[in-house]
Amino acid sequence: MKSLYFDAIRLEITRQGKVGIDPRHVEAYMRLEHSTLDGLTAKQFNEEVKICIACVEADGITNAESCAKSFGL
């Protein structure tokens, strides 16, 4: 399921040169820290995407997919 944040996360992933990372996975890791993403400034949002890309890469696709599914993504 595509969230409201999917496109913004996808664009930031691309801007950071990490094409191939699933935006759902990044959003799931973001939601572990932030119950809502609306309160983040653009700078904070982009920094969270960067951090969560690293989490996806470190934790692996299987765990990232499980995390995304746990948030209904």
C-alpha positions as a LaTeX table, in Angstrom:
\begin{tabular}{lrrr}
\hline
Residue & $x$ (\AA) & $y$ (\AA) & $z$ (\AA) \\
\hline
Met1 & 0.00 & 0.00 & 0.00 \\
Lys2 & 1.31 & 3.43 & $-0.96$ \\
Ser3 & 1.34 & 6.00 & 1.85 \\
Leu4 & 1.13 & 9.78 & 1.68 \\
Tyr5 & 4.90 & 9.92 & 2.21 \\
Phe6 & 5.87 & 7.35 & $-0.43$ \\
Asp7 & 6.69 & 9.81 & $-3.22$ \\
Ala8 & 8.61 & 12.23 & $-0.97$ \\
Ile9 & 10.67 & 9.36 & 0.42 \\
Arg10 & 11.26 & 7.92 & $-3.06$ \\
Leu11 & 12.47 & 11.29 & $-4.34$ \\
Glu12 & 14.83 & 11.72 & $-1.39$ \\
Ile13 & 16.17 & 8.17 & $-1.84$ \\
Thr14 & 16.92 & 9.03 & $-5.47$ \\
Arg15 & 18.48 & 12.38 & $-4.51$ \\
Gln16 & 20.78 & 10.54 & $-2.12$ \\
Gly17 & 21.82 & 8.12 & $-4.89$ \\
Lys18 & 20.33 & 5.04 & $-3.25$ \\
Val19 & 18.07 & 3.91 & $-6.10$ \\
Gly20 & 16.72 & 0.43 & $-5.44$ \\
Ile21 & 15.83 & 1.00 & $-1.79$ \\
Asp22 & 12.11 & 0.43 & $-1.23$ \\
Pro23 & 10.45 & 3.61 & 0.13 \\
Arg24 & 8.08 & 1.45 & 2.21 \\
His25 & 11.06 & 0.01 & 4.05 \\
Val26 & 12.49 & 3.46 & 4.75 \\
Glu27 & 9.15 & 4.75 & 5.97 \\
Ala28 & 8.72 & 1.78 & 8.30 \\
Tyr29 & 12.05 & 2.50 & 9.99 \\
Met30 & 11.13 & 6.19 & 10.19 \\
Arg31 & 7.91 & 5.24 & 11.96 \\
Leu32 & 9.81 & 3.29 & 14.59 \\
Glu33 & 11.09 & 6.66 & 15.83 \\
His34 & 8.24 & 8.98 & 14.77 \\
Ser35 & 4.57 & 8.10 & 15.14 \\
Thr36 & 3.77 & 10.84 & 12.63 \\
Leu37 & 6.05 & 12.28 & 9.99 \\
Asp38 & 4.04 & 15.50 & 9.57 \\
Gly39 & 5.92 & 17.28 & 12.34 \\
Leu40 & 9.33 & 16.91 & 10.70 \\
Thr41 & 10.84 & 19.86 & 8.88 \\
Ala42 & 12.08 & 19.18 & 5.35 \\
Lys43 & 15.65 & 19.02 & 6.66 \\
Gln44 & 14.69 & 16.61 & 9.45 \\
Phe45 & 12.67 & 14.48 & 7.02 \\
Asn46 & 15.60 & 14.17 & 4.61 \\
Glu47 & 17.99 & 13.34 & 7.46 \\
Glu48 & 15.61 & 10.65 & 8.72 \\
Val49 & 15.44 & 9.17 & 5.22 \\
Lys50 & 19.26 & 9.03 & 5.18 \\
Ile51 & 19.40 & 7.34 & 8.59 \\
Cys52 & 16.67 & 4.87 & 7.69 \\
Ile53 & 18.33 & 3.95 & 4.40 \\
Ala54 & 21.32 & 2.90 & 6.50 \\
Cys55 & 18.99 & 0.89 & 8.74 \\
Val56 & 17.51 & $-0.93$ & 5.75 \\
Glu57 & 20.97 & $-1.68$ & 4.39 \\
Ala58 & 22.23 & $-2.91$ & 7.78 \\
Asp59 & 19.14 & $-4.90$ & 8.74 \\
Gly60 & 18.52 & $-6.54$ & 5.36 \\
Ile61 & 15.55 & $-6.76$ & 3.04 \\
Thr62 & 13.78 & $-9.57$ & 4.91 \\
Asn63 & 13.70 & $-7.66$ & 8.19 \\
Ala64 & 12.86 & $-4.39$ & 6.43 \\
Glu65 & 9.91 & $-6.04$ & 4.68 \\
Ser66 & 8.67 & $-7.48$ & 7.98 \\
Cys67 & 8.93 & $-4.03$ & 9.55 \\
Ala68 & 7.02 & $-2.45$ & 6.65 \\
Lys69 & 4.26 & $-5.05$ & 6.88 \\
Ser70 & 3.94 & $-4.43$ & 10.61 \\
Phe71 & 3.00 & $-0.83$ & 9.76 \\
Gly72 & 0.62 & $-1.90$ & 7.01 \\
Leu73 & 2.93 & $-0.65$ & 4.26 \\
\hline
\end{tabular}
